[in-house]
Amino acid sequence: MAPDLTTWAQVDPARYPFDPADITAVVRAVAPAPESAGESQTLAWVDAVSLALAQRYGPWAYHWYWTPGEHERWGWIGERIPVPAEAPAFVAESLQAWRRFLESLAEQFNRFLRSLPLKLDELLPAWEAAIAQVMTTVIAHIVDADSWQGWCRRALRWLLTAAGVPAEHAQALVDVALGKRFDHWVPVTATIIGEVAERLARDLLDPTGIMLVARIDNWPDTWPQRWPSWRATNTGWVSG
């Protein structure tokens, strides 16, 4: 079964070492890409490659063709597989683009979560700014103005789960913040980003629920081998 990648732990680059040098070898170990094949054969090959990459690099690699904007620029993955001889390089390029996107989010998440203010009255604007920044980063990669909603939902769930919010709670918060009014074609604007950021931050820091009040500043900037990510051991969540 394909990983759903709903939590940051499934895609966090800090958890999954990555050496791009052997991507093509991993792909070549799978049966050659089908040439002039039907859709079912092509998708079967994509699934086989995805499984091999996930086994080698971690669950994040299963969706090696997920980089925001790739679908809009090049079409569905089943429509853009090149001839067999060029397929390994194509997969390697797509996987590395996907990894770079995740690393760019990781930098943002780490910078924000390490600098959370201690004062409660400063938490709300800090979260609003972080949410707006994540949305802006994701939207910048998207070509089709109608596809921003799905990617913003995914990235915001990752941000919340990176901060220790349980996955189901994170999904509920994001769903409420974005709402059904954005399920149909609605061009994104700075006003929409601001509204979503304000609503999500307010709901996240509801004083009657769970509040993120701890500042994570007791961990080094670099990690010795085999050390856990701070996200795995410091949730920063307390009952309000």
C-alpha positions, -999 to +999 in steps of 0.1 A: +000+000+000+013+035-009+022+056+021-002+085+026+026+109+038+001+128+061+027+134+088+061+151+088+077+121+103+071+103+070+089+129+049+113+147+073+148+147+056+165+145+090+151+110+095+161+096+061+197+098+049+199+103+011+226+096-013+215+104-049+245+086-064+227+052-065+192+063-076+197+051-112+210+017-099+179+013-078+157+021-109+177-002-132+171-031-107+134-028-115+121-041-149+128-017-177+103+010-183+076-001-208+079+014-242+047+022-261+027+004-234-008+009-221-016+030-191-019+000-167+015-013-177+031+022-172+015+027-138+026-008-127+062+002-136+058+035-117+045+016-086+074-009-088+099+020-090+082+038-061+083+007-039+120+002-047+128+038-039+108+037-007+126+006+005+160+022-002+154+058+010+122+058+032+085+064+026+090+099+013+106+085-018+076+065-028+060+096-043+092+107-062+070+125-088+051+147-063+071+179-065+046+207-066+043+220-102+057+189-120+022+176-128+011+210-141+042+214-162+047+179-176+014+161-172+005+130-152+034+107-143+020+080-165+021+103-195+057+115-192+078+084-187+106+085-213+121+057-233+136+029-212+172+041-217+163+075-203+139+064-175+166+060-147+179+095-152+143+109-154+134+092-120+167+104-105+159+140-115+124+139-102+134+123-069+160+149-063+136+177-070+112+162-045+139+159-019+150+196-025+114+207-019+112+187+013+145+201+025+133+237+018+103+230+041+125+214+067+146+245+069+115+266+074+100+243+100+133+240+120+138+278+120+103+285+132+100+257+158+134+265+173+125+302+178+090+299+192+085+328+217+080+320+254+053+345+260+018+334+252+008+368+237+036+364+211+027+329+200-003+338+179+014+362+156+044+339+154+022+310+143+003+332+119+035+343+102+048+307+100+016+294+084+015+322+059+052+316+050+046+279+045+016+286+022+036+312+002+065+288-003+042+260-015+022+282-038+054+296-054+060+261-068+026+256-083+018+264-119-020+256-119-037+282-097-065+257-090-042+232-072-029+253-044-055+240-019-044+204-018-007+213-015-014+239+012-034+213+032-006+188+030+022+212+039+002+227+068-005+192+082+032+186+080+040+218+099+015+209+127+027+173+131+063+185+131+053+206+161+039+176+178+002+179+170-014+145+166-021+137+129-059+135+132-061+167+152-038+184+126-060+173+097-091+186+115-076+220+122-063+224+086-097+213+072-115+238+092-091+266+084-093+261+047-129+251+046-151+239+018-152+274+002-117+266-013-127+232-027-135+247-060-115+270-083-106+300-062-074+319-072-052+323-041-046+359-029-026+375+000-060+380+017-068+343+015-034+334+029-039+358+057-074+346+066-062+309+066-032+317+087-052+337+112-079+310+115-055+281+119-033+299+144-063+309+165-078+274+165-044+258+172-038+281+202-073+279+216-068+284+254-095+258+261-076+231+242-040+221+237-014+248+234+021+248+222+040+268+248+074+253+250+104+268+232+127+241+218+162+255+223+181+227+240+192+208+209+223+213+187+221+226+151+237+194+137+230+158+147+255+131+155+248+099+137+219+079+151+206+108+172+168+111+170+152+142+156+140+166+183+106+162+168+106+126+179+113+133+215+101+168+223+065+175+215+062+208+232+026+202+239+008+207+272-028+207+281-043+241+284 
